[in-house]
Amino acid sequence: MIRSTRRSSAPASNTGSDPVTAAASPDLLSRYGGNLPRYTSYPTAAQFTGHVGPVDADAWLRAVPSGAALSLYLHVPFCDALCLFCGCNTAVMRDPDGRAAYGALLIDELTRVADRLGPGRPVSHVQWGGGTPTTLPADTLRQVMQTVRRLFRVEDGAEIAIELDPRYLPDDYPALLGALGFNRASLGVQDLDPMVQRACGRSQSHAQTADCIRRMRDAGIGSVNVDLIYGLPYQTVDGVGATAASVAALNPDRLAVFGYAHVPWKQRRQVLLPADALPGPADRLAQRARIDAVLRVAGYRAIGLDHYARPADGLARAADAGTLRRNFQGYTVDPATVLVGVGASAISAFAQGLTQNATTAVAYAQMMAGPGRTLPVARGVRRTAGDRLRADVIEALMCNLRADLGEIARRHAARDDCFADAAPALERLAADGFVTLDGQTIRVTEAGRPFLRSVAALFDAYRTPADTTRHAAAI
């Protein structure tokens, strides 16, 4: 049980810059700046093994309660060009027939999933990610979306979202997205400084970004969000601030501000980045603070670890209501407790566990061609009762910056003191001004927001010293 009532002396600044700058001492950065998961799930993907496979996925799909709403994620592992910083499972595919053939596999997998779930299951959220989903031919995207609506009952008001690259958006795509019912689009921008862009192999002008947002609005896409990254080669505090101000002036509804994840041992393309030009931990934290300050002055609300939203946006409303969720797509307003991933490397989440499809397009196609119309699941992890307990604590912290350990323990019929081992580390966090402790309630301060993953990691029972080579820097 946590008894401390220690409260941080760090102010909860509206700009976010003062407490964060104060936290940038070498001692604190060394203590909390290690490599950690992003906690888009618990257990994390680092615990996935081949001991979970198609048989488990089959059983877990069949066990989804009747009437329970689902969230669908469709992964397209293709891009028109590769960005050197990208850590996603994607490759360049220039053959339109190859892209169309992949779309046919998505339709086939959707059919297999629906066969196991039963007809007409409600869907509350549809997310297309990648890669770049708009690399699919227009007719292919239309056919897949028609299949989704034929096999499932997409609820009124469901969020239907897609990621896209403003540099390669086909002329006919905005109108197509509007006609197919898409209501949110996510644009990659990352940074507008030409020197940073050259180092990263991604040249994208402000004009291209502005034009893409305009085309989305004209097509009736009601919500537009933009992705920014700090910690890239040659980025500076002033440079990222200028990018944030330029993008905020385009009035996106949401922004995601990610710290660059340098994991060249997992993504070999990152070896081509000039490693000596990467900002260090203190510079990364200062860049994050400048973006935070710029976006708050522009009228955006800070949401969770790394998102920003206009006060009227659904993400901000969910944060206010305490209904914000976090999954493999990041922060979401989707209430579904079951996520079904379709396509190469796509991840599904069930109460019983997590599964991931074969990661490459080739391996995925081979599994789909196997006997018996099995599911193309290559690995995963089973969840224990303890995993579900800890997952609720971690999600509460990551979404609400607050967790009542006693209430969560009671909900899971766990011992009241089940997290007593975390107390010493929480006391240190409180002394450093990153959390306040009141009985069994943890609240993360504004100074602690950039270190949110370090707070969540206290409840990760799988963390080991070896994790330093499995995850990216936490700051």
MOZILIN-V49234 format. One record per pair of residues at least 4 apart in sequence whose ideal C-beta (glycine too) atoms are under 7 Angstrom apart, sorted by sequence separation. I is the first residue (numbers start at 0). GAP is how many residues later the second one is. If there is no record, write none. Layout:
BEGIN
{{I | GAP} {I | GAP}}
END
This chain:
BEGIN
{{12 | 4} {15 | 4} {16 | 4} {17 | 4} {18 | 4} {24 | 4} {25 | 4} {26 | 4} {27 | 4} {28 | 4} {40 | 4} {42 | 4} {51 | 4} {53 | 4} {54 | 4} {55 | 4} {56 | 4} {57 | 4} {58 | 4} {63 | 4} {81 | 4} {85 | 4} {94 | 4} {95 | 4} {96 | 4} {97 | 4} {98 | 4} {99 | 4} {100 | 4} {101 | 4} {102 | 4} {103 | 4} {104 | 4} {105 | 4} {106 | 4} {107 | 4} {108 | 4} {109 | 4} {110 | 4} {111 | 4} {112 | 4} {116 | 4} {128 | 4} {135 | 4} {137 | 4} {138 | 4} {139 | 4} {140 | 4} {141 | 4} {142 | 4} {143 | 4} {144 | 4} {145 | 4} {146 | 4} {147 | 4} {153 | 4} {164 | 4} {168 | 4} {171 | 4} {172 | 4} {173 | 4} {174 | 4} {175 | 4} {177 | 4} {192 | 4} {193 | 4} {194 | 4} {195 | 4} {203 | 4} {205 | 4} {206 | 4} {207 | 4} {208 | 4} {209 | 4} {210 | 4} {211 | 4} {212 | 4} {213 | 4} {214 | 4} {216 | 4} {230 | 4} {234 | 4} {236 | 4} {237 | 4} {238 | 4} {239 | 4} {240 | 4} {241 | 4} {242 | 4} {243 | 4} {244 | 4} {262 | 4} {263 | 4} {278 | 4} {279 | 4} {280 | 4} {281 | 4} {282 | 4} {283 | 4} {284 | 4} {285 | 4} {286 | 4} {287 | 4} {288 | 4} {289 | 4} {290 | 4} {291 | 4} {292 | 4} {293 | 4} {295 | 4} {302 | 4} {308 | 4} {313 | 4} {314 | 4} {315 | 4} {316 | 4} {325 | 4} {341 | 4} {358 | 4} {359 | 4} {360 | 4} {361 | 4} {362 | 4} {363 | 4} {364 | 4} {369 | 4} {382 | 4} {384 | 4} {385 | 4} {386 | 4} {387 | 4} {389 | 4} {390 | 4} {391 | 4} {392 | 4} {393 | 4} {394 | 4} {395 | 4} {396 | 4} {403 | 4} {404 | 4} {405 | 4} {406 | 4} {407 | 4} {413 | 4} {421 | 4} {422 | 4} {423 | 4} {424 | 4} {425 | 4} {426 | 4} {427 | 4} {443 | 4} {447 | 4} {450 | 4} {451 | 4} {452 | 4} {462 | 4} {465 | 4} {466 | 4} {12 | 5} {22 | 5} {23 | 5} {38 | 5} {92 | 5} {113 | 5} {127 | 5} {135 | 5} {148 | 5} {163 | 5} {176 | 5} {190 | 5} {196 | 5} {197 | 5} {203 | 5} {215 | 5} {229 | 5} {234 | 5} {246 | 5} {278 | 5} {294 | 5} {302 | 5} {310 | 5} {317 | 5} {318 | 5} {325 | 5} {326 | 5} {340 | 5} {348 | 5} {357 | 5} {382 | 5} {402 | 5} {408 | 5} {428 | 5} {429 | 5} {436 | 5} {443 | 5} {12 | 6} {92 | 6} {147 | 6} {190 | 6} {196 | 6} {263 | 6} {295 | 6} {301 | 6} {302 | 6} {308 | 6} {309 | 6} {317 | 6} {340 | 6} {347 | 6} {357 | 6} {395 | 6} {396 | 6} {408 | 6} {428 | 6} {429 | 6} {456 | 6} {10 | 7} {36 | 7} {196 | 7} {216 | 7} {262 | 7} {263 | 7} {300 | 7} {308 | 7} {323 | 7} {324 | 7} {340 | 7} {346 | 7} {347 | 7} {356 | 7} {395 | 7} {408 | 7} {429 | 7} {434 | 7} {435 | 7} {447 | 7} {10 | 8} {176 | 8} {215 | 8} {246 | 8} {261 | 8} {278 | 8} {299 | 8} {300 | 8} {306 | 8} {339 | 8} {346 | 8} {367 | 8} {434 | 8} {443 | 8} {9 | 9} {36 | 9} {299 | 9} {324 | 9} {338 | 9} {346 | 9} {357 | 9} {366 | 9} {408 | 9} {425 | 9} {434 | 9} {435 | 9} {81 | 10} {229 | 10} {291 | 10} {299 | 10} {300 | 10} {338 | 10} {392 | 10} {405 | 10} {433 | 10} {434 | 10} {78 | 11} {80 | 11} {212 | 11} {298 | 11} {337 | 11} {344 | 11} {345 | 11} {425 | 11} {433 | 11} {443 | 11} {9 | 12} {76 | 12} {77 | 12} {79 | 12} {189 | 12} {302 | 12} {322 | 12} {326 | 12} {337 | 12} {344 | 12} {363 | 12} {392 | 12} {395 | 12} {432 | 12} {76 | 13} {77 | 13} {78 | 13} {294 | 13} {302 | 13} {343 | 13} {433 | 13} {434 | 13} {76 | 14} {191 | 14} {342 | 14} {343 | 14} {344 | 14} {404 | 14} {432 | 14} {433 | 14} {77 | 15} {161 | 15} {188 | 15} {227 | 15} {300 | 15} {317 | 15} {343 | 15} {392 | 15} {227 | 16} {261 | 16} {302 | 16} {314 | 16} {340 | 16} {343 | 16} {391 | 16} {425 | 16} {343 | 17} {433 | 17} {314 | 18} {357 | 18} {227 | 19} {313 | 19} {327 | 19} {356 | 19} {358 | 19} {388 | 19} {428 | 19} {161 | 20} {188 | 20} {303 | 20} {343 | 20} {356 | 20} {357 | 20} {434 | 20} {453 | 20} {77 | 21} {159 | 21} {160 | 21} {163 | 21} {165 | 21} {225 | 21} {355 | 21} {356 | 21} {433 | 21} {452 | 21} {125 | 22} {159 | 22} {186 | 22} {326 | 22} {354 | 22} {355 | 22} {159 | 23} {160 | 23} {161 | 23} {162 | 23} {163 | 23} {164 | 23} {355 | 23} {388 | 23} {158 | 24} {306 | 24} {355 | 24} {387 | 24} {158 | 25} {160 | 25} {186 | 25} {258 | 25} {354 | 25} {388 | 25} {449 | 25} {186 | 26} {225 | 26} {353 | 26} {428 | 26} {224 | 27} {227 | 27} {229 | 27} {303 | 27} {352 | 27} {353 | 27} {384 | 27} {125 | 28} {223 | 28} {224 | 28} {230 | 28} {231 | 28} {302 | 28} {352 | 28} {122 | 29} {132 | 29} {223 | 29} {224 | 29} {225 | 29} {226 | 29} {227 | 29} {228 | 29} {229 | 29} {230 | 29} {258 | 29} {352 | 29} {122 | 30} {132 | 30} {133 | 30} {222 | 30} {224 | 30} {229 | 30} {351 | 30} {352 | 30} {120 | 31} {121 | 31} {122 | 31} {123 | 31} {131 | 31} {184 | 31} {224 | 31} {226 | 31} {228 | 31} {351 | 31} {73 | 32} {120 | 32} {122 | 32} {125 | 32} {131 | 32} {137 | 32} {199 | 32} {350 | 32} {425 | 32} {102 | 33} {119 | 33} {121 | 33} {124 | 33} {127 | 33} {129 | 33} {131 | 33} {199 | 33} {424 | 33} {123 | 34} {124 | 34} {125 | 34} {126 | 34} {127 | 34} {128 | 34} {137 | 34} {141 | 34} {198 | 34} {256 | 34} {405 | 34} {122 | 35} {127 | 35} {133 | 35} {137 | 35} {140 | 35} {144 | 35} {198 | 35} {404 | 35} {98 | 36} {106 | 36} {131 | 36} {133 | 36} {184 | 36} {195 | 36} {403 | 36} {421 | 36} {98 | 37} {99 | 37} {102 | 37} {106 | 37} {109 | 37} {113 | 37} {166 | 37} {183 | 37} {186 | 37} {188 | 37} {189 | 37} {195 | 37} {212 | 37} {403 | 37} {404 | 37} {421 | 37} {98 | 38} {105 | 38} {109 | 38} {113 | 38} {137 | 38} {141 | 38} {165 | 38} {182 | 38} {188 | 38} {189 | 38} {190 | 38} {195 | 38} {133 | 39} {181 | 39} {182 | 39} {183 | 39} {184 | 39} {185 | 39} {186 | 39} {187 | 39} {188 | 39} {189 | 39} {194 | 39} {195 | 39} {212 | 39} {401 | 39} {402 | 39} {89 | 40} {99 | 40} {102 | 40} {106 | 40} {110 | 40} {182 | 40} {186 | 40} {205 | 40} {209 | 40} {232 | 40} {254 | 40} {401 | 40} {418 | 40} {89 | 41} {95 | 41} {98 | 41} {102 | 41} {109 | 41} {166 | 41} {173 | 41} {177 | 41} {185 | 41} {190 | 41} {208 | 41} {232 | 41} {401 | 41} {87 | 42} {92 | 42} {165 | 42} {173 | 42} {176 | 42} {177 | 42} {400 | 42} {87 | 43} {165 | 43} {168 | 43} {177 | 43} {195 | 43} {233 | 43} {400 | 43} {173 | 44} {174 | 44} {176 | 44} {190 | 44} {232 | 44} {234 | 44} {173 | 45} {232 | 45} {254 | 45} {396 | 45} {165 | 46} {192 | 46} {247 | 46} {230 | 47} {239 | 47} {243 | 47} {247 | 47} {396 | 47} {230 | 48} {257 | 48} {400 | 48} {190 | 49} {236 | 49} {240 | 49} {244 | 49} {256 | 49} {192 | 50} {236 | 50} {239 | 50} {240 | 50} {243 | 50} {247 | 50} {255 | 50} {69 | 51} {71 | 51} {191 | 51} {239 | 51} {243 | 51} {255 | 51} {256 | 51} {400 | 51} {60 | 52} {69 | 52} {75 | 52} {77 | 52} {78 | 52} {79 | 52} {190 | 52} {234 | 52} {63 | 53} {68 | 53} {69 | 53} {70 | 53} {76 | 53} {77 | 53} {78 | 53} {230 | 53} {236 | 53} {240 | 53} {253 | 53} {254 | 53} {61 | 54} {68 | 54} {70 | 54} {71 | 54} {72 | 54} {73 | 54} {74 | 54} {75 | 54} {76 | 54} {77 | 54} {191 | 54} {229 | 54} {253 | 54} {397 | 54} {60 | 55} {66 | 55} {68 | 55} {74 | 55} {75 | 55} {79 | 55} {253 | 55} {396 | 55} {60 | 56} {72 | 56} {74 | 56} {75 | 56} {78 | 56} {230 | 56} {252 | 56} {75 | 57} {77 | 57} {229 | 57} {252 | 57} {57 | 58} {188 | 58} {229 | 58} {396 | 58} {397 | 58} {75 | 59} {253 | 59} {396 | 59} {75 | 60} {252 | 60} {229 | 61} {253 | 61} {393 | 62} {227 | 63} {393 | 65} {392 | 66} {325 | 69} {389 | 69} {73 | 70} {389 | 71} {325 | 72} {199 | 73} {325 | 73} {198 | 74} {255 | 74} {324 | 74} {198 | 75} {323 | 75} {385 | 75} {71 | 76} {323 | 76} {198 | 78} {321 | 78} {79 | 85} {68 | 86} {79 | 88} {304 | 93} {303 | 94} {303 | 95} {84 | 115} {83 | 116} {82 | 117} {83 | 117} {82 | 118} {81 | 119} {82 | 119} {84 | 144} {84 | 147} {301 | 147} {304 | 147} {304 | 148} {287 | 162} {284 | 165} {86 | 174} {158 | 174} {84 | 175} {158 | 175} {86 | 176} {86 | 179} {86 | 180} {83 | 185} {84 | 185} {83 | 186} {81 | 187} {83 | 188} {84 | 188} {83 | 189} {284 | 190} {283 | 191} {280 | 192} {280 | 194} {128 | 200} {126 | 202} {264 | 204} {124 | 207} {124 | 209} {262 | 209} {123 | 210} {261 | 210} {123 | 211} {124 | 211} {260 | 211} {123 | 212} {258 | 214} {258 | 216} {112 | 227} {112 | 229} {109 | 232} {108 | 233} {105 | 236} {105 | 237} {32 | 248} {28 | 252} {28 | 253} {72 | 255} {88 | 255} {72 | 256} {88 | 256} {23 | 258} {101 | 259} {104 | 259} {108 | 259} {104 | 260} {107 | 260} {23 | 261} {111 | 261} {23 | 262} {70 | 263} {104 | 263} {111 | 263} {19 | 265} {70 | 265} {68 | 266} {69 | 266} {72 | 266} {74 | 266} {68 | 267} {70 | 267} {75 | 267} {76 | 267} {108 | 267} {20 | 268} {69 | 268} {70 | 268} {71 | 268} {72 | 268} {73 | 268} {74 | 268} {76 | 268} {19 | 269} {67 | 269} {72 | 269} {73 | 269} {74 | 269} {67 | 270} {69 | 270} {71 | 270} {74 | 270} {88 | 270} {74 | 271} {16 | 272} {15 | 273} {72 | 273} {63 | 274} {16 | 275} {15 | 276} {16 | 276} {15 | 277} {14 | 278} {15 | 280} {14 | 281} {13 | 282} {14 | 282} {76 | 284} {15 | 286} {39 | 286} {40 | 286} {39 | 287} {40 | 287} {39 | 288} {39 | 290} {59 | 290} {56 | 291} {59 | 292} {59 | 293} {55 | 297} {56 | 298} {55 | 299} {51 | 301} {51 | 303} {40 | 308} {47 | 308} {40 | 313} {57 | 317} {56 | 318} {53 | 320} {56 | 320} {53 | 321} {53 | 323} {52 | 324} {55 | 324} {51 | 327} {49 | 328} {51 | 328} {49 | 329} {51 | 329} {48 | 330} {51 | 330} {47 | 331} {47 | 332} {48 | 332} {47 | 333} {46 | 334} {42 | 338} {42 | 344} {41 | 345} {41 | 348} {41 | 349} {41 | 352} {38 | 355} {38 | 359} {1 | 403} {27 | 404} {38 | 414} {0 | 415} {37 | 415} {46 | 415} {0 | 416} {35 | 417} {38 | 417} {35 | 418} {0 | 419} {31 | 419} {42 | 419} {1 | 421} {35 | 421} {45 | 421} {7 | 422} {31 | 422} {3 | 423} {9 | 423} {1 | 424} {5 | 424} {8 | 424} {22 | 424} {45 | 424} {5 | 425} {7 | 425} {21 | 425} {3 | 426} {18 | 426} {18 | 427} {19 | 427} {7 | 428} {18 | 428} {6 | 429} {5 | 430} {15 | 430} {19 | 430} {5 | 431} {4 | 432} {34 | 432} {3 | 433} {4 | 433} {11 | 433} {12 | 433} {34 | 433} {11 | 434} {33 | 434} {36 | 434} {1 | 435} {9 | 435} {35 | 435} {34 | 436} {1 | 437} {7 | 437} {9 | 437} {34 | 437} {1 | 438} {34 | 438} {35 | 438} {0 | 439} {7 | 439} {34 | 439} {32 | 440} {33 | 440} {32 | 441} {31 | 442} {32 | 442} {28 | 446}}
END
